[in-house]
């Protein structure tokens, strides 16, 4: 049976470098089905108990949660805004947790992050690494790509730094699907 990877960048930027990194990571797997999600396809309001009481939980939160449920492996590349999750990711995360607090449903997660800076989104990566297991995630490994513009060719969609490329390839080779 073919395994399925669901991947996304935790950003709603139309040119998300984290979506590019997550997409690249999926290309390093062999013989898998891949679905790349875009948070822009799941526009939901910022979580509010008032909205929940008045309108209920948005259908798009249910849809995103169902996509997570279809995965054998999640690849999530965390974008960092002011050292934390983006507002777009936090909103969908919060809404899904209202449906099922164990929103990651026991799924294996390869957690990535990148940024234009030298820390490569390490702050948000650490926050997610600590938080996600509380929501039934199994973090199997993490990878941070620092200085995205120096180490990744956006147009070709590949890591150009050979040491960092090898590090990610070695991580992926260690994953048992």
Secondary structure, DSSP 4 states (H G I P E B T S, - for coil): --EEEEEEES---TT-HHHHHHHHHHHTSSSEEEEEE-GGGS--PPP-HHHHHHH-S-HHHHHHHHHHHH-SEEEEEE--BTTB--HHHHHHHHHHHHH-TTTTTT-EEEEEEE-SSTTTTHHHHHHHHHHGGGGT-EEEEEEEE-SHHHHEETTTTEE--HHHHHHHHHHHHT---
